Amino acid sequence: MNDVYAFIEAEKTTHPVALLCRLLKVARSSFYAWMAGEQARAARRAADDALAQEITVLHIASRCTYGVPRIHAELRRLEWRVNRKRVERVMRERGIAGVTRRKRRSLTRPAKKAVPAHDLIGRDFTAHAPGRKLVGDITYIPTDEGWLDLATREIVGYSMADHHRASLVVDALAMAAGRSDLQPGCIVHSDRGAEYTADELHREIGRLGLRQSMGRTGSCYDNAAAESFFALLKAEIGTRRWPDRTTARAEIFTFIETFYNRKRLRRHPVWGYLTPLETRQRHEQVHALAA
C-alpha cells in the first residue's frame, strides 16, 4: 500500500488526487493520513542513516569483526540511546555482520613418558583477581603461543617462533611474569603437549613460584579459554596467509596489543562490556579501595 501512496504523491502534480485515488481504489483520507506521517518516516530514515554510519565506523574499527552485541555495547559506551533490536535491524538491512569462528584443529602432541600435572582448574575459567590463573596454548600462524589471564581475559605473555620446543612456552611465560603481577601460587594451566610437560618449563614454573596444571589429553573443554582465544584470533585478524614470518609476527603483535587487549569488548558478568585492559584497571581500582 505504501507503494500506491508513493505513486499518488509522485503523480499528484499532473493528475487530481481524487482521480488517482478512485482509479487505484484507495480512500483519499487514507492517502492524506499517509502524507501526514511522511515527515516522521523521513526523520526515522535519516536517524537510521546516521546510526548506520556510526555502526559502519565501529565495525571497521573492530577490523570488521563485531556483531550486534558488541556494536550495541560500543554505541552505549558512546552514549547512543538505541535498543539492540534496532541495531540488529539496521545492520541486517545494510549487510553488516561480524565474523564466524572456524573450528580449531588440535595440535596437542603429548610426550609418551612425561608425568602430567594435576588439573587445578577443573574447567573453572574464572578468577576473582588478576594474577591468580593463567591458561596457555599453542597454534600455527605460522607459529605462536600465548598466556591468558582468566580474571581479565588479557593476553599477558606470548611468543612466536618457527618451532614447537619448550623454549617457546618458557619465553611466553617469562613475558607474562615480567609484565603482570603474578601472585605466589598462581595456577599455570595448559594441555598435556610435550612443550608443557618438558623439564625446562617445569623448572621455570618452580623458579617463579607458580603451580602447574594440565587438562586431559584429547579434551578441548579442559583448556577451552585458551583455545577460544586462538579461534577468535584466527577469525578476527583477517589474514589467512602472510608473505613471511616477520609480517605475521608484526600483525599478530598489533592485533594483541592495540586491538584485543585495549579495544575489543568482552562481556563481564559484573561490569558489562569492557576491554581486557579496562577489566584489569577496574580490578585494581576495587583492590585499592578495599585496601
Order of alpha helices (4+ residues) and beta strands (2+ residues): alpha-alpha-alpha-alpha-alpha-beta-beta-beta-alpha-beta-alpha-alpha-beta-alpha-alpha-beta-beta-alpha
